[in-house]
Amino acid sequence: MNERVIANGISVDVQLPCTLAEFLTAQNLFPRGVVVEHNGEAVAPSEFPSRQIHAGDRLEIVKVVAGG
């Protein structure tokens, strides 16, 4: 069932039920290359496969960039 979540302030369609890892993959984001806050709570990458996303959830996603 398609629902909406807010990702970085933008409403995004998502197929629910869905884990955070599945959502990131659907958005063409590599789970190991991002830092995620889910409804105001920082999420450890080890939790991505089990963390469920629900309609109306708010996500803040930041890509990790290495450089020097």
mmCIF file of the N, C-alpha and C atoms, coordinates in Angstrom:
data_MODEL
# 
_entry.id   MODEL 
# 
loop_
_atom_site.group_PDB 
_atom_site.id 
_atom_site.type_symbol 
_atom_site.label_atom_id 
_atom_site.label_alt_id 
_atom_site.label_comp_id 
_atom_site.label_asym_id 
_atom_site.label_entity_id 
_atom_site.label_seq_id 
_atom_site.pdbx_PDB_ins_code 
_atom_site.Cartn_x 
_atom_site.Cartn_y 
_atom_site.Cartn_z 
_atom_site.occupancy 
_atom_site.B_iso_or_equiv 
_atom_site.pdbx_formal_charge 
_atom_site.auth_seq_id 
_atom_site.auth_comp_id 
_atom_site.auth_asym_id 
_atom_site.auth_atom_id 
_atom_site.pdbx_PDB_model_num 
ATOM 1   N N  . MET A 1 1  ? 0.838  -1.183 0.000  1.00 0.00 ? 1  MET A N  1 
ATOM 2   C CA . MET A 1 1  ? 0.000  0.000  0.000  1.00 0.00 ? 1  MET A CA 1 
ATOM 3   C C  . MET A 1 1  ? 0.877  1.237  0.000  1.00 0.00 ? 1  MET A C  1 
ATOM 4   N N  . ASN A 1 2  ? 0.647  2.156  -0.921 1.00 0.00 ? 2  ASN A N  1 
ATOM 5   C CA . ASN A 1 2  ? 1.442  3.372  -0.983 1.00 0.00 ? 2  ASN A CA 1 
ATOM 6   C C  . ASN A 1 2  ? 0.966  4.377  0.057  1.00 0.00 ? 2  ASN A C  1 
ATOM 7   N N  . GLU A 1 3  ? 1.902  4.883  0.795  1.00 0.00 ? 3  GLU A N  1 
ATOM 8   C CA . GLU A 1 3  ? 1.668  5.907  1.818  1.00 0.00 ? 3  GLU A CA 1 
ATOM 9   C C  . GLU A 1 3  ? 2.731  6.979  1.625  1.00 0.00 ? 3  GLU A C  1 
ATOM 10  N N  . ARG A 1 4  ? 2.731  7.959  2.508  1.00 0.00 ? 4  ARG A N  1 
ATOM 11  C CA . ARG A 1 4  ? 3.716  9.038  2.416  1.00 0.00 ? 4  ARG A CA 1 
ATOM 12  C C  . ARG A 1 4  ? 4.484  9.174  3.722  1.00 0.00 ? 4  ARG A C  1 
ATOM 13  N N  . VAL A 1 5  ? 5.780  9.453  3.576  1.00 0.00 ? 5  VAL A N  1 
ATOM 14  C CA . VAL A 1 5  ? 6.632  9.841  4.691  1.00 0.00 ? 5  VAL A CA 1 
ATOM 15  C C  . VAL A 1 5  ? 7.289  11.159 4.305  1.00 0.00 ? 5  VAL A C  1 
ATOM 16  N N  . ILE A 1 6  ? 7.837  11.835 5.287  1.00 0.00 ? 6  ILE A N  1 
ATOM 17  C CA . ILE A 1 6  ? 8.555  13.085 5.031  1.00 0.00 ? 6  ILE A CA 1 
ATOM 18  C C  . ILE A 1 6  ? 10.049 12.789 5.157  1.00 0.00 ? 6  ILE A C  1 
ATOM 19  N N  . ALA A 1 7  ? 10.772 12.948 4.068  1.00 0.00 ? 7  ALA A N  1 
ATOM 20  C CA . ALA A 1 7  ? 12.223 12.709 4.057  1.00 0.00 ? 7  ALA A CA 1 
ATOM 21  C C  . ALA A 1 7  ? 12.919 14.015 3.712  1.00 0.00 ? 7  ALA A C  1 
ATOM 22  N N  . ASN A 1 8  ? 13.701 14.523 4.645  1.00 0.00 ? 8  ASN A N  1 
ATOM 23  C CA . ASN A 1 8  ? 14.405 15.793 4.476  1.00 0.00 ? 8  ASN A CA 1 
ATOM 24  C C  . ASN A 1 8  ? 13.448 16.909 4.065  1.00 0.00 ? 8  ASN A C  1 
ATOM 25  N N  . GLY A 1 9  ? 12.259 16.910 4.691  1.00 0.00 ? 9  GLY A N  1 
ATOM 26  C CA . GLY A 1 9  ? 11.276 17.961 4.460  1.00 0.00 ? 9  GLY A CA 1 
ATOM 27  C C  . GLY A 1 9  ? 10.428 17.789 3.217  1.00 0.00 ? 9  GLY A C  1 
ATOM 28  N N  . ILE A 1 10 ? 10.603 16.692 2.490  1.00 0.00 ? 10 ILE A N  1 
ATOM 29  C CA . ILE A 1 10 ? 9.869  16.450 1.245  1.00 0.00 ? 10 ILE A CA 1 
ATOM 30  C C  . ILE A 1 10 ? 8.974  15.232 1.415  1.00 0.00 ? 10 ILE A C  1 
ATOM 31  N N  . SER A 1 11 ? 7.721  15.350 0.995  1.00 0.00 ? 11 SER A N  1 
ATOM 32  C CA . SER A 1 11 ? 6.793  14.231 1.053  1.00 0.00 ? 11 SER A CA 1 
ATOM 33  C C  . SER A 1 11 ? 7.175  13.216 -0.017 1.00 0.00 ? 11 SER A C  1 
ATOM 34  N N  . VAL A 1 12 ? 7.339  11.949 0.403  1.00 0.00 ? 12 VAL A N  1 
ATOM 35  C CA . VAL A 1 12 ? 7.798  10.886 -0.483 1.00 0.00 ? 12 VAL A CA 1 
ATOM 36  C C  . VAL A 1 12 ? 6.823  9.708  -0.396 1.00 0.00 ? 12 VAL A C  1 
ATOM 37  N N  . ASP A 1 13 ? 6.426  9.174  -1.558 1.00 0.00 ? 13 ASP A N  1 
ATOM 38  C CA . ASP A 1 13 ? 5.605  7.965  -1.582 1.00 0.00 ? 13 ASP A CA 1 
ATOM 39  C C  . ASP A 1 13 ? 6.462  6.775  -1.187 1.00 0.00 ? 13 ASP A C  1 
ATOM 40  N N  . VAL A 1 14 ? 5.883  5.897  -0.376 1.00 0.00 ? 14 VAL A N  1 
ATOM 41  C CA . VAL A 1 14 ? 6.599  4.687  0.048  1.00 0.00 ? 14 VAL A CA 1 
ATOM 42  C C  . VAL A 1 14 ? 5.604  3.527  0.076  1.00 0.00 ? 14 VAL A C  1 
ATOM 43  N N  . GLN A 1 15 ? 6.082  2.362  -0.331 1.00 0.00 ? 15 GLN A N  1 
ATOM 44  C CA . GLN A 1 15 ? 5.282  1.140  -0.294 1.00 0.00 ? 15 GLN A CA 1 
ATOM 45  C C  . GLN A 1 15 ? 5.398  0.543  1.099  1.00 0.00 ? 15 GLN A C  1 
ATOM 46  N N  . LEU A 1 16 ? 4.295  0.494  1.839  1.00 0.00 ? 16 LEU A N  1 
ATOM 47  C CA . LEU A 1 16 ? 4.303  -0.053 3.189  1.00 0.00 ? 16 LEU A CA 1 
ATOM 48  C C  . LEU A 1 16 ? 3.666  -1.427 3.208  1.00 0.00 ? 16 LEU A C  1 
ATOM 49  N N  . PRO A 1 17 ? 4.095  -2.331 4.081  1.00 0.00 ? 17 PRO A N  1 
ATOM 50  C CA . PRO A 1 17 ? 5.116  -2.154 5.111  1.00 0.00 ? 17 PRO A CA 1 
ATOM 51  C C  . PRO A 1 17 ? 6.517  -2.085 4.514  1.00 0.00 ? 17 PRO A C  1 
ATOM 52  N N  . CYS A 1 18 ? 7.410  -1.422 5.238  1.00 0.00 ? 18 CYS A N  1 
ATOM 53  C CA . CYS A 1 18 ? 8.749  -1.159 4.714  1.00 0.00 ? 18 CYS A CA 1 
ATOM 54  C C  . CYS A 1 18 ? 9.701  -0.927 5.876  1.00 0.00 ? 18 CYS A C  1 
ATOM 55  N N  . THR A 1 19 ? 10.913 -1.473 5.752  1.00 0.00 ? 19 THR A N  1 
ATOM 56  C CA . THR A 1 19 ? 11.948 -1.170 6.741  1.00 0.00 ? 19 THR A CA 1 
ATOM 57  C C  . THR A 1 19 ? 12.745 0.045  6.266  1.00 0.00 ? 19 THR A C  1 
ATOM 58  N N  . LEU A 1 20 ? 13.508 0.595  7.167  1.00 0.00 ? 20 LEU A N  1 
ATOM 59  C CA . LEU A 1 20 ? 14.356 1.730  6.814  1.00 0.00 ? 20 LEU A CA 1 
ATOM 60  C C  . LEU A 1 20 ? 15.361 1.332  5.736  1.00 0.00 ? 20 LEU A C  1 
ATOM 61  N N  . ALA A 1 21 ? 15.923 0.133  5.829  1.00 0.00 ? 21 ALA A N  1 
ATOM 62  C CA . ALA A 1 21 ? 16.875 -0.338 4.814  1.00 0.00 ? 21 ALA A CA 1 
ATOM 63  C C  . ALA A 1 21 ? 16.207 -0.417 3.445  1.00 0.00 ? 21 ALA A C  1 
ATOM 64  N N  . GLU A 1 22 ? 14.981 -0.935 3.395  1.00 0.00 ? 22 GLU A N  1 
ATOM 65  C CA . GLU A 1 22 ? 14.252 -1.030 2.124  1.00 0.00 ? 22 GLU A CA 1 
ATOM 66  C C  . GLU A 1 22 ? 13.944 0.353  1.558  1.00 0.00 ? 22 GLU A C  1 
ATOM 67  N N  . PHE A 1 23 ? 13.580 1.281  2.436  1.00 0.00 ? 23 PHE A N  1 
ATOM 68  C CA . PHE A 1 23 ? 13.303 2.643  1.989  1.00 0.00 ? 23 PHE A CA 1 
ATOM 69  C C  . PHE A 1 23 ? 14.546 3.282  1.385  1.00 0.00 ? 23 PHE A C  1 
ATOM 70  N N  . LEU A 1 24 ? 15.668 3.154  2.073  1.00 0.00 ? 24 LEU A N  1 
ATOM 71  C CA . LEU A 1 24 ? 16.914 3.746  1.570  1.00 0.00 ? 24 LEU A CA 1 
ATOM 72  C C  . LEU A 1 24 ? 17.281 3.165  0.210  1.00 0.00 ? 24 LEU A C  1 
ATOM 73  N N  . THR A 1 25 ? 17.169 1.857  0.067  1.00 0.00 ? 25 THR A N  1 
ATOM 74  C CA . THR A 1 25 ? 17.472 1.206  -1.206 1.00 0.00 ? 25 THR A CA 1 
ATOM 75  C C  . THR A 1 25 ? 16.544 1.710  -2.305 1.00 0.00 ? 25 THR A C  1 
ATOM 76  N N  . ALA A 1 26 ? 15.259 1.860  -1.994 1.00 0.00 ? 26 ALA A N  1 
ATOM 77  C CA . ALA A 1 26 ? 14.290 2.358  -2.977 1.00 0.00 ? 26 ALA A CA 1 
ATOM 78  C C  . ALA A 1 26 ? 14.599 3.794  -3.401 1.00 0.00 ? 26 ALA A C  1 
ATOM 79  N N  . GLN A 1 27 ? 15.276 4.542  -2.531 1.00 0.00 ? 27 GLN A N  1 
ATOM 80  C CA . GLN A 1 27 ? 15.651 5.923  -2.841 1.00 0.00 ? 27 GLN A CA 1 
ATOM 81  C C  . GLN A 1 27 ? 17.051 6.006  -3.464 1.00 0.00 ? 27 GLN A C  1 
ATOM 82  N N  . ASN A 1 28 ? 17.592 4.850  -3.829 1.00 0.00 ? 28 ASN A N  1 
ATOM 83  C CA . ASN A 1 28 ? 18.935 4.757  -4.416 1.00 0.00 ? 28 ASN A CA 1 
ATOM 84  C C  . ASN A 1 28 ? 20.017 5.292  -3.481 1.00 0.00 ? 28 ASN A C  1 
ATOM 85  N N  . LEU A 1 29 ? 19.833 5.029  -2.186 1.00 0.00 ? 29 LEU A N  1 
ATOM 86  C CA . LEU A 1 29 ? 20.822 5.421  -1.187 1.00 0.00 ? 29 LEU A CA 1 
ATOM 87  C C  . LEU A 1 29 ? 21.444 4.165  -0.605 1.00 0.00 ? 29 LEU A C  1 
ATOM 88  N N  . PHE A 1 30 ? 22.758 4.170  -0.478 1.00 0.00 ? 30 PHE A N  1 
ATOM 89  C CA . PHE A 1 30 ? 23.492 3.040  0.082  1.00 0.00 ? 30 PHE A CA 1 
ATOM 90  C C  . PHE A 1 30 ? 23.417 3.137  1.603  1.00 0.00 ? 30 PHE A C  1 
ATOM 91  N N  . PRO A 1 31 ? 22.773 2.186  2.290  1.00 0.00 ? 31 PRO A N  1 
ATOM 92  C CA . PRO A 1 31 ? 22.591 2.296  3.737  1.00 0.00 ? 31 PRO A CA 1 
ATOM 93  C C  . PRO A 1 31 ? 23.861 2.567  4.535  1.00 0.00 ? 31 PRO A C  1 
ATOM 94  N N  . ARG A 1 32 ? 24.989 2.070  4.078  1.00 0.00 ? 32 ARG A N  1 
ATOM 95  C CA . ARG A 1 32 ? 26.231 2.321  4.818  1.00 0.00 ? 32 ARG A CA 1 
ATOM 96  C C  . ARG A 1 32 ? 26.803 3.710  4.545  1.00 0.00 ? 32 ARG A C  1 
ATOM 97  N N  . GLY A 1 33 ? 26.201 4.421  3.591  1.00 0.00 ? 33 GLY A N  1 
ATOM 98  C CA . GLY A 1 33 ? 26.714 5.744  3.239  1.00 0.00 ? 33 GLY A CA 1 
ATOM 99  C C  . GLY A 1 33 ? 25.865 6.888  3.747  1.00 0.00 ? 33 GLY A C  1 
ATOM 100 N N  . VAL A 1 34 ? 24.960 6.605  4.712  1.00 0.00 ? 34 VAL A N  1 
ATOM 101 C CA . VAL A 1 34 ? 24.088 7.653  5.221  1.00 0.00 ? 34 VAL A CA 1 
ATOM 102 C C  . VAL A 1 34 ? 23.974 7.586  6.738  1.00 0.00 ? 34 VAL A C  1 
ATOM 103 N N  . VAL A 1 35 ? 23.589 8.717  7.316  1.00 0.00 ? 35 VAL A N  1 
ATOM 104 C CA . VAL A 1 35 ? 23.223 8.826  8.720  1.00 0.00 ? 35 VAL A CA 1 
ATOM 105 C C  . VAL A 1 35 ? 21.746 9.178  8.718  1.00 0.00 ? 35 VAL A C  1 
ATOM 106 N N  . VAL A 1 36 ? 20.950 8.497  9.574  1.00 0.00 ? 36 VAL A N  1 
ATOM 107 C CA . VAL A 1 36 ? 19.501 8.682  9.541  1.00 0.00 ? 36 VAL A CA 1 
ATOM 108 C C  . VAL A 1 36 ? 18.958 9.024  10.925 1.00 0.00 ? 36 VAL A C  1 
ATOM 109 N N  . GLU A 1 37 ? 18.042 9.993  10.926 1.00 0.00 ? 37 GLU A N  1 
ATOM 110 C CA . GLU A 1 37 ? 17.256 10.311 12.107 1.00 0.00 ? 37 GLU A CA 1 
ATOM 111 C C  . GLU A 1 37 ? 15.806 9.982  11.769 1.00 0.00 ? 37 GLU A C  1 
ATOM 112 N N  . HIS A 1 38 ? 15.167 9.166  12.591 1.00 0.00 ? 38 HIS A N  1 
ATOM 113 C CA . HIS A 1 38 ? 13.794 8.704  12.356 1.00 0.00 ? 38 HIS A CA 1 
ATOM 114 C C  . HIS A 1 38 ? 12.912 9.256  13.469 1.00 0.00 ? 38 HIS A C  1 
ATOM 115 N N  . ASN A 1 39 ? 12.004 10.157 13.101 1.00 0.00 ? 39 ASN A N  1 
ATOM 116 C CA . ASN A 1 39 ? 11.119 10.803 14.080 1.00 0.00 ? 39 ASN A CA 1 
ATOM 117 C C  . ASN A 1 39 ? 11.911 11.402 15.242 1.00 0.00 ? 39 ASN A C  1 
ATOM 118 N N  . GLY A 1 40 ? 13.035 12.063 14.907 1.00 0.00 ? 40 GLY A N  1 
ATOM 119 C CA . GLY A 1 40 ? 13.836 12.757 15.903 1.00 0.00 ? 40 GLY A CA 1 
ATOM 120 C C  . GLY A 1 40 ? 14.840 11.899 16.649 1.00 0.00 ? 40 GLY A C  1 
ATOM 121 N N  . GLU A 1 41 ? 14.915 10.620 16.326 1.00 0.00 ? 41 GLU A N  1 
ATOM 122 C CA . GLU A 1 41 ? 15.823 9.705  17.007 1.00 0.00 ? 41 GLU A CA 1 
ATOM 123 C C  . GLU A 1 41 ? 16.882 9.194  16.045 1.00 0.00 ? 41 GLU A C  1 
ATOM 124 N N  . ALA A 1 42 ? 18.160 9.340  16.424 1.00 0.00 ? 42 ALA A N  1 
ATOM 125 C CA . ALA A 1 42 ? 19.244 8.807  15.602 1.00 0.00 ? 42 ALA A CA 1 
ATOM 126 C C  . ALA A 1 42 ? 19.130 7.291  15.551 1.00 0.00 ? 42 ALA A C  1 
ATOM 127 N N  . VAL A 1 43 ? 19.345 6.727  14.356 1.00 0.00 ? 43 VAL A N  1 
ATOM 128 C CA . VAL A 1 43 ? 19.218 5.287  14.158 1.00 0.00 ? 43 VAL A CA 1 
ATOM 129 C C  . VAL A 1 43 ? 20.578 4.707  13.788 1.00 0.00 ? 43 VAL A C  1 
ATOM 130 N N  . ALA A 1 44 ? 21.009 3.696  14.534 1.00 0.00 ? 44 ALA A N  1 
ATOM 131 C CA . ALA A 1 44 ? 22.264 3.009  14.220 1.00 0.00 ? 44 ALA A CA 1 
ATOM 132 C C  . ALA A 1 44 ? 22.078 2.207  12.933 1.00 0.00 ? 44 ALA A C  1 
ATOM 133 N N  . PRO A 1 45 ? 23.088 2.168  12.071 1.00 0.00 ? 45 PRO A N  1 
ATOM 134 C CA . PRO A 1 45 ? 22.973 1.403  10.829 1.00 0.00 ? 45 PRO A CA 1 
ATOM 135 C C  . PRO A 1 45 ? 22.573 -0.056 11.044 1.00 0.00 ? 45 PRO A C  1 
ATOM 136 N N  . SER A 1 46 ? 22.955 -0.631 12.169 1.00 0.00 ? 46 SER A N  1 
ATOM 137 C CA . SER A 1 46 ? 22.589 -2.025 12.452 1.00 0.00 ? 46 SER A CA 1 
ATOM 138 C C  . SER A 1 46 ? 21.077 -2.199 12.642 1.00 0.00 ? 46 SER A C  1 
ATOM 139 N N  . GLU A 1 47 ? 20.369 -1.093 12.908 1.00 0.00 ? 47 GLU A N  1 
ATOM 140 C CA . GLU A 1 47 ? 18.915 -1.142 13.094 1.00 0.00 ? 47 GLU A CA 1 
ATOM 141 C C  . GLU A 1 47 ? 18.142 -0.945 11.784 1.00 0.00 ? 47 GLU A C  1 
ATOM 142 N N  . PHE A 1 48 ? 18.803 -0.501 10.714 1.00 0.00 ? 48 PHE A N  1 
ATOM 143 C CA . PHE A 1 48 ? 18.110 -0.204 9.452  1.00 0.00 ? 48 PHE A CA 1 
ATOM 144 C C  . PHE A 1 48 ? 17.253 -1.378 8.954  1.00 0.00 ? 48 PHE A C  1 
ATOM 145 N N  . PRO A 1 49 ? 17.760 -2.635 8.992  1.00 0.00 ? 49 PRO A N  1 
ATOM 146 C CA . PRO A 1 49 ? 16.960 -3.748 8.463  1.00 0.00 ? 49 PRO A CA 1 
ATOM 147 C C  . PRO A 1 49 ? 15.718 -4.079 9.295  1.00 0.00 ? 49 PRO A C  1 
ATOM 148 N N  . SER A 1 50 ? 15.690 -3.681 10.562 1.00 0.00 ? 50 SER A N  1 
ATOM 149 C CA . SER A 1 50 ? 14.551 -4.031 11.411 1.00 0.00 ? 50 SER A CA 1 
ATOM 150 C C  . SER A 1 50 ? 13.657 -2.842 11.755 1.00 0.00 ? 50 SER A C  1 
ATOM 151 N N  . ARG A 1 51 ? 14.123 -1.622 11.513 1.00 0.00 ? 51 ARG A N  1 
ATOM 152 C CA . ARG A 1 51 ? 13.337 -0.431 11.858 1.00 0.00 ? 51 ARG A CA 1 
ATOM 153 C C  . ARG A 1 51 ? 12.214 -0.247 10.852 1.00 0.00 ? 51 ARG A C  1 
ATOM 154 N N  . GLN A 1 52 ? 10.969 -0.335 11.313 1.00 0.00 ? 52 GLN A N  1 
ATOM 155 C CA . GLN A 1 52 ? 9.804  -0.186 10.444 1.00 0.00 ? 52 GLN A CA 1 
ATOM 156 C C  . GLN A 1 52 ? 9.457  1.289  10.247 1.00 0.00 ? 52 GLN A C  1 
ATOM 157 N N  . ILE A 1 53 ? 9.078  1.619  9.020  1.00 0.00 ? 53 ILE A N  1 
ATOM 158 C CA . ILE A 1 53 ? 8.612  2.966  8.681  1.00 0.00 ? 53 ILE A CA 1 
ATOM 159 C C  . ILE A 1 53 ? 7.097  2.916  8.600  1.00 0.00 ? 53 ILE A C  1 
ATOM 160 N N  . HIS A 1 54 ? 6.467  3.967  9.121  1.00 0.00 ? 54 HIS A N  1 
ATOM 161 C CA . HIS A 1 54 ? 5.010  4.064  9.116  1.00 0.00 ? 54 HIS A CA 1 
ATOM 162 C C  . HIS A 1 54 ? 4.588  5.347  8.408  1.00 0.00 ? 54 HIS A C  1 
ATOM 163 N N  . ALA A 1 55 ? 3.369  5.366  7.904  1.00 0.00 ? 55 ALA A N  1 
ATOM 164 C CA . ALA A 1 55 ? 2.836  6.544  7.229  1.00 0.00 ? 55 ALA A CA 1 
ATOM 165 C C  . ALA A 1 55 ? 2.983  7.761  8.135  1.00 0.00 ? 55 ALA A C  1 
ATOM 166 N N  . GLY A 1 56 ? 3.460  8.869  7.562  1.00 0.00 ? 56 GLY A N  1 
ATOM 167 C CA . GLY A 1 56 ? 3.606  10.110 8.302  1.00 0.00 ? 56 GLY A CA 1 
ATOM 168 C C  . GLY A 1 56 ? 4.913  10.261 9.053  1.00 0.00 ? 56 GLY A C  1 
ATOM 169 N N  . ASP A 1 57 ? 5.750  9.221  9.062  1.00 0.00 ? 57 ASP A N  1 
ATOM 170 C CA . ASP A 1 57 ? 7.041  9.328  9.748  1.00 0.00 ? 57 ASP A CA 1 
ATOM 171 C C  . ASP A 1 57 ? 7.897  10.411 9.113  1.00 0.00 ? 57 ASP A C  1 
ATOM 172 N N  . ARG A 1 58 ? 8.807  10.953 9.927  1.00 0.00 ? 58 ARG A N  1 
ATOM 173 C CA . ARG A 1 58 ? 9.736  11.973 9.458  1.00 0.00 ? 58 ARG A CA 1 
ATOM 174 C C  . ARG A 1 58 ? 11.154 11.408 9.493  1.00 0.00 ? 58 ARG A C  1 
ATOM 175 N N  . LEU A 1 59 ? 11.848 11.527 8.373  1.00 0.00 ? 59 LEU A N  1 
ATOM 176 C CA . LEU A 1 59 ? 13.223 11.059 8.255  1.00 0.00 ? 59 LEU A CA 1 
ATOM 177 C C  . LEU A 1 59 ? 14.125 12.220 7.877  1.00 0.00 ? 59 LEU A C  1 
ATOM 178 N N  . GLU A 1 60 ? 15.271 12.283 8.498  1.00 0.00 ? 60 GLU A N  1 
ATOM 179 C CA . GLU A 1 60 ? 16.345 13.191 8.081  1.00 0.00 ? 60 GLU A CA 1 
ATOM 180 C C  . GLU A 1 60 ? 17.491 12.291 7.670  1.00 0.00 ? 60 GLU A C  1 
ATOM 181 N N  . ILE A 1 61 ? 17.926 12.438 6.424  1.00 0.00 ? 61 ILE A N  1 
ATOM 182 C CA . ILE A 1 61 ? 18.946 11.556 5.867  1.00 0.00 ? 61 ILE A CA 1 
ATOM 183 C C  . ILE A 1 61 ? 20.104 12.417 5.362  1.00 0.00 ? 61 ILE A C  1 
ATOM 184 N N  . VAL A 1 62 ? 21.289 12.106 5.851  1.00 0.00 ? 62 VAL A N  1 
ATOM 185 C CA . VAL A 1 62 ? 22.494 12.846 5.451  1.00 0.00 ? 62 VAL A CA 1 
ATOM 186 C C  . VAL A 1 62 ? 23.476 11.857 4.853  1.00 0.00 ? 62 VAL A C  1 
ATOM 187 N N  . LYS A 1 63 ? 23.947 12.160 3.655  1.00 0.00 ? 63 LYS A N  1 
ATOM 188 C CA . LYS A 1 63 ? 24.967 11.308 3.023  1.00 0.00 ? 63 LYS A CA 1 
ATOM 189 C C  . LYS A 1 63 ? 26.311 11.578 3.663  1.00 0.00 ? 63 LYS A C  1 
ATOM 190 N N  . VAL A 1 64 ? 27.036 10.502 3.942  1.00 0.00 ? 64 VAL A N  1 
ATOM 191 C CA . VAL A 1 64 ? 28.372 10.594 4.511  1.00 0.00 ? 64 VAL A CA 1 
ATOM 192 C C  . VAL A 1 64 ? 29.347 10.693 3.338  1.00 0.00 ? 64 VAL A C  1 
ATOM 193 N N  . VAL A 1 65 ? 30.189 11.722 3.387  1.00 0.00 ? 65 VAL A N  1 
ATOM 194 C CA . VAL A 1 65 ? 31.158 11.935 2.314  1.00 0.00 ? 65 VAL A CA 1 
ATOM 195 C C  . VAL A 1 65 ? 32.558 11.933 2.917  1.00 0.00 ? 65 VAL A C  1 
ATOM 196 N N  . ALA A 1 66 ? 33.412 11.096 2.379  1.00 0.00 ? 66 ALA A N  1 
ATOM 197 C CA . ALA A 1 66 ? 34.799 11.044 2.837  1.00 0.00 ? 66 ALA A CA 1 
ATOM 198 C C  . ALA A 1 66 ? 35.645 11.952 1.955  1.00 0.00 ? 66 ALA A C  1 
ATOM 199 N N  . GLY A 1 67 ? 36.621 12.523 2.530  1.00 0.00 ? 67 GLY A N  1 
ATOM 200 C CA . GLY A 1 67 ? 37.492 13.386 1.746  1.00 0.00 ? 67 GLY A CA 1 
ATOM 201 C C  . GLY A 1 67 ? 38.653 13.865 2.613  1.00 0.00 ? 67 GLY A C  1 
ATOM 202 N N  . GLY A 1 68 ? 39.459 14.636 1.987  1.00 0.00 ? 68 GLY A N  1 
ATOM 203 C CA . GLY A 1 68 ? 40.606 15.093 2.773  1.00 0.00 ? 68 GLY A CA 1 
ATOM 204 C C  . GLY A 1 68 ? 41.221 16.305 2.174  1.00 0.00 ? 68 GLY A C  1 
# 
